[in-house]
């Protein structure tokens, strides 16, 4: 190899190294300046649902910490696909974020064409909270606890229906996982959101419901609904007397509704890390933390890398449930 060629190679390498360094410095400077205008957070579900209730509480605190407005945009429809796709196509600059529930990891297996790839189209930012799903029944339902519930449903195959916030939602898939594990024969009645599903159980139009804890808690405490069990691995402080399915003998059962905060793929790592730190800081606010815990949420401090791993694990988990139960979108 000629000395001239070697010299040319060294120059090219130095230029490439300098370019990488400049790009990295540019990202850091950009992150230091971020945010310098309002941030939009898209929630692909209706106002008043669990994601909306939690999201508005968190974003209010985050906005105060960052010193910039955060605008919530509810974009429901097509099993959350409309809102998710909107963020996937947005500029990767940290000014459009997605706050989404477990449908994010369910839809890729539920739909032949979900319209997005949760791994390739997005950059994980945080997994701030999860919400246990709760099995509730109308007070007239004969079961007083979850073991009686199993016995009654098994003794009457096909007799009882259950309501959920919609096909492919976290509560729906949790119920289907329970049906598979316990060999239960119940028909699914999907509603357009958690509120309408709970109203159907309150009116005894459907005797059984699967719901995220936040909207169900007030009704349970008022005696309008009876809570039989939680789908989480631990009890909830908002309903401390309600046991988990694990306690009832359904071992290793976990069917929580998760809340992911995602950014479009290609968002600078420095901005992602800053958002992650600020979200963690917001959750450390005692007033916000106590509010979320009282509503039944479990709060987390998670890195983007941990969120990425959780997404991959849950995609595989729910894919098995969808295939085993031959579940189709509504």
C-alpha positions, 0 to 999 in steps of 0.5 A, a space after each residue: 500500500 502506497 504512503 499516499 493511499 495510507 495518508 488519504 485513509 488517515 485523513 478520511 478517518 479523521 474527517 469521519 471521527 470529527 463529523 461524528 464528534 460534531 454530530 454528538 456535540 450538536 445533539 448535546 447542545 440541542 438537548 440543552 436548549 430543549 424544550 424551547 417551545 410547547 410539546 404535544 403529547 398524543 393520547 390515542 384514546 378518549 378523554 376520561 379514560 385511564 391513560 387520559 387521567 394519568 397523562 394529564 396529571 403527569 404532564 401538568 407536573 412535567 410542564 411545570 418542571 420544564 417551564 414549557 406548555 405541554 398540550 394533550 391531544 386525544 386521538 382515539 379510533 381504530 384500536 388506537 392506531 390513528 393516534 399511534 400512526 400520527 406520532 410515528 410519522 411526526 418529526 423526531 425532534 422531541 416535540 411530539 410524543 405518544 402516551 399509550 397503553 398496552 394496545 401498543 404491544 397488543 396491536 402488532 399481533 391483533 391486526 394483520 396490518 397494525 400500521 406501525 412497528 413498535 420497535 422500528 418506528 419508535 424510541 422508548 422514553 419511559 414506562 412511568 406507571 402500570 395499572 392493575 386490571 380488576 375483575 368486577 361484578 354487579 352486586 347481584 352476582 352470586 359470587 362473593 370472592 374470586 374462587 366462588 366466581 370460578 366455580 359459578 362460571 365453570 358450572 354454567 358454561 356460556 351463561 355469563 358475558 363480560 364487558 371490556 373497554 374494547 377488543 384488543 385492550 389490556 383488560 380484554 387480553 387479561 380476561 382472555 388470558 384468564 379464560 385460557 388459564 382457568 378454562 372459563 367459557 365467557 363471551 366478550 362484550 366490547 364497549 367503546 372505552 372503560 366508562 361505557 363498559 363499567 356503566 354496562 356492569 353498573 346497570 347489570 346489562 353485563 354482570 362481569 367487567 374487566 377494567 383498569 383500576 382508576 375508573 373502577 375504584 370509586 364505584 367499588 368503594 361506593 358499593 356499586 360494584 364488587 371487586 373480586 381480584 386484581 390481575 397484578 402481582 401485588 395488591 393495590 393501595 387503592 383497593 387494599 382488601 382486594 386479593 390478586 389472582 396469584 393469591 387465589 392460586 392462579 400462579 404467575 399471572 400478570 395482566 396489568 395495563 401499562 403506560 408507555 411514553 414513546 418518541 418517533 424513531 430517530 429522536 436524539 438520544 440526549 433529548 430522550 435521556 433528558 425527557 426520561 430524567 424529567 419524567 422520573 423527577 416529576 413522579 418523585 413529586 409527593 403530591 403527584 405520586 400520592 395522587 397516582 397511588 390513591 388512584 391505583 397506579 404503580 409508579 416506576 423509574 425505568 430507563 429507555 433500555 428497560 422500556 425497550 426490553 419490556 416492550 419486546 417481552 410483552 409483544 411476545 406474551 400477548 401474541 401467544 394469547 391472541 393466537 391461542 384464543 383466536 382473537 380477532 379485532 372488533 
